[in-house]
Amino acid sequence: GTSYSQIYRRVQYLKALKMLNHSDLSVSEISRRLGYQHSSHFIRFFKLQSDTTPQLYRQERKNYAE
């Protein structure tokens, strides 16, 4: 089965994707809204989930849309 922590991480990741895709919030603000005290922890978490940083993810999405 799936553990609570796996579900929690997935939900946090999906929330991060939504904010990165549909807002102009800074990565620092997104990390704060997700409950991270330090944006470096959020960036590490995001990279573990997606193999890229939040900044690169957002830039790639923007370039793809153009």
Accessible surface in RSA format (square Angstrom, percent):
REM  Atomic radii and reference values for relative SASA: ProtOr
REM  Chains: A
REM  Algorithm: Lee & Richards
REM  Probe-radius: 1.40
REM  Slices: 20
REM RES _ NUM      All-atoms   Total-Side   Main-Chain    Non-polar    All polar
REM                ABS   REL    ABS   REL    ABS   REL    ABS   REL    ABS   REL
RES GLY A   1   131.87 162.6   0.00   N/A 131.87 162.6  51.11 140.3  80.76 180.9
RES THR A   2    91.82  65.3  63.18  64.0  28.65  68.3  28.89  38.8  62.93  95.1
RES SER A   3    53.57  45.3  42.85  57.2  10.72  24.7  49.64 105.7   3.92   5.5
RES TYR A   4   171.23  79.9 161.42  91.8   9.81  25.5 128.98  96.9  42.25  52.1
RES SER A   5    54.52  46.1  51.03  68.1   3.49   8.0  36.80  78.4  17.73  24.8
RES GLN A   6    86.28  48.2  79.79  58.3   6.48  15.4  17.93  38.2  68.35  51.8
RES ILE A   7    86.42  49.2  84.81  63.2   1.61   3.9  86.42  62.2   0.00   0.0
RES TYR A   8   109.83  51.3 106.72  60.7   3.11   8.1  79.14  59.5  30.69  37.8
RES ARG A   9    97.93  41.1  97.77  49.8   0.15   0.4  34.00  46.5  63.92  38.7
RES ARG A  10   129.43  54.3 128.19  65.3   1.25   3.0  46.82  64.0  82.61  50.1
RES VAL A  11    64.10  42.2  63.52  57.5   0.59   1.4  63.96  55.6   0.14   0.4
RES GLN A  12    10.08   5.6  10.08   7.4   0.00   0.0   1.18   2.5   8.90   6.7
RES TYR A  13    23.94  11.2  23.94  13.6   0.00   0.0   8.59   6.5  15.35  18.9
RES LEU A  14    84.50  47.1  79.13  56.6   5.37  13.5  79.48  55.8   5.02  13.5
RES LYS A  15   102.95  50.2  99.95  61.3   3.00   7.1  55.94  50.3  47.01  50.1
RES ALA A  16     0.00   0.0   0.00   0.0   0.00   0.0   0.00   0.0   0.00   0.0
RES LEU A  17    30.84  17.2  30.84  22.1   0.00   0.0  30.84  21.7   0.00   0.0
RES LYS A  18   141.10  68.8 136.75  83.9   4.35  10.4  83.56  75.2  57.54  61.3
RES MET A  19    35.15  18.2  32.70  21.6   2.45   5.8  30.87  26.2   4.28   5.7
RES LEU A  20     6.06   3.4   0.00   0.0   6.06  15.2   0.00   0.0   6.06  16.3
RES ASN A  21    50.58  34.9  18.19  17.6  32.39  78.0   5.72  13.8  44.86  43.4
RES HIS A  22   145.20  79.4 108.08  75.1  37.12  95.0  73.94  76.2  71.26  82.9
RES SER A  23    37.47  31.7  19.68  26.3  17.79  41.0  30.60  65.2   6.87   9.6
RES ASP A  24   148.47 104.0 117.15 116.6  31.32  74.1  38.91  91.6 109.55 109.3
RES LEU A  25    41.07  22.9  36.82  26.3   4.25  10.7  40.36  28.3   0.71   1.9
RES SER A  26    62.41  52.7  50.02  66.8  12.39  28.5  49.51 105.4  12.90  18.1
RES VAL A  27    18.38  12.1  14.88  13.5   3.49   8.4  14.88  12.9   3.49   9.5
RES SER A  28    68.15  57.6  62.88  83.9   5.27  12.1  33.22  70.7  34.93  48.9
RES GLU A  29    42.74  24.5  40.32  30.5   2.41   5.7  18.48  35.7  24.26  19.8
RES ILE A  30     0.00   0.0   0.00   0.0   0.00   0.0   0.00   0.0   0.00   0.0
RES SER A  31     3.12   2.6   3.12   4.2   0.00   0.0   0.00   0.0   3.12   4.4
RES ARG A  32   147.95  62.1 138.44  70.6   9.50  22.6  64.39  88.0  83.56  50.6
RES ARG A  33   137.45  57.7 101.87  51.9  35.58  84.7  29.65  40.5 107.80  65.3
RES LEU A  34    14.40   8.0   3.00   2.1  11.40  28.7   6.77   4.8   7.63  20.5
RES GLY A  35    63.11  77.8   0.00   N/A  63.11  77.8  35.41  97.2  27.70  62.0
RES TYR A  36    51.98  24.3  41.49  23.6  10.49  27.3  34.27  25.8  17.70  21.8
RES GLN A  37   167.87  93.9 130.91  95.7  36.96  88.0  46.65  99.3 121.22  91.9
RES HIS A  38   102.65  56.1  98.87  68.7   3.78   9.7  60.28  62.1  42.37  49.3
RES SER A  39    38.61  32.6  30.85  41.2   7.76  17.9   3.77   8.0  34.83  48.8
RES SER A  40    60.95  51.5  54.61  72.9   6.34  14.6  43.84  93.4  17.11  24.0
RES HIS A  41    82.23  44.9  78.68  54.7   3.55   9.1  39.07  40.3  43.17  50.2
RES PHE A  42     0.00   0.0   0.00   0.0   0.00   0.0   0.00   0.0   0.00   0.0
RES ILE A  43    45.09  25.7  45.09  33.6   0.00   0.0  45.09  32.5   0.00   0.0
RES ARG A  44   142.04  59.6 136.45  69.6   5.60  13.3  60.56  82.8  81.49  49.4
RES PHE A  45    21.23  10.6  17.87  11.1   3.36   8.7  20.47  12.4   0.76   2.2
RES PHE A  46     0.00   0.0   0.00   0.0   0.00   0.0   0.00   0.0   0.00   0.0
RES LYS A  47   108.27  52.8 106.35  65.3   1.92   4.6  54.57  49.1  53.70  57.2
RES LEU A  48   140.28  78.1 112.07  80.2  28.21  70.9 115.28  81.0  25.00  67.3
RES GLN A  49    68.28  38.2  35.89  26.2  32.39  77.1   3.79   8.1  64.49  48.9
RES SER A  50    30.70  25.9   5.86   7.8  24.84  57.2  14.03  29.9  16.67  23.4
RES ASP A  51   130.21  91.2 104.68 104.2  25.53  60.4  30.54  71.9  99.67  99.4
RES THR A  52    22.03  15.7  19.10  19.4   2.93   7.0  20.14  27.0   1.89   2.9
RES THR A  53    28.11  20.0  28.09  28.5   0.03   0.1  25.56  34.3   2.55   3.9
RES PRO A  54     0.00   0.0   0.00   0.0   0.00   0.0   0.00   0.0   0.00   0.0
RES GLN A  55    90.59  50.7  82.67  60.4   7.93  18.9  52.97 112.8  37.62  28.5
RES LEU A  56    98.63  54.9  98.51  70.5   0.12   0.3  98.63  69.3   0.00   0.0
RES TYR A  57    36.73  17.1  36.73  20.9   0.00   0.0  28.40  21.3   8.33  10.3
RES ARG A  58    58.78  24.7  57.46  29.3   1.32   3.1  42.39  57.9  16.39   9.9
RES GLN A  59    84.25  47.1  82.61  60.4   1.65   3.9  32.92  70.1  51.33  38.9
RES GLU A  60    99.26  57.0  93.41  70.7   5.85  13.9  42.17  81.6  57.09  46.6
RES ARG A  61   120.29  50.5 115.10  58.7   5.19  12.4  28.45  38.9  91.84  55.7
RES LYS A  62   121.35  59.2 113.63  69.7   7.72  18.4  65.81  59.2  55.54  59.2
RES ASN A  63    82.94  57.2  68.14  65.8  14.80  35.6  24.58  59.2  58.35  56.4
RES TYR A  64   193.92  90.5 169.43  96.4  24.50  63.7 129.98  97.7  63.94  78.8
RES ALA A  65    88.11  81.0  48.95  75.5  39.16  89.1  57.64  81.2  30.47  80.7
RES GLU A  66   154.29  88.6  90.53  68.5  63.76 151.8  73.70 142.5  80.60  65.8
END  Absolute sums over single chains surface
CHAIN  1 A     4961.8       4111.1        850.7       2651.6       2310.2
END  Absolute sums over all chains
TOTAL          4961.8       4111.1        850.7       2651.6       2310.2
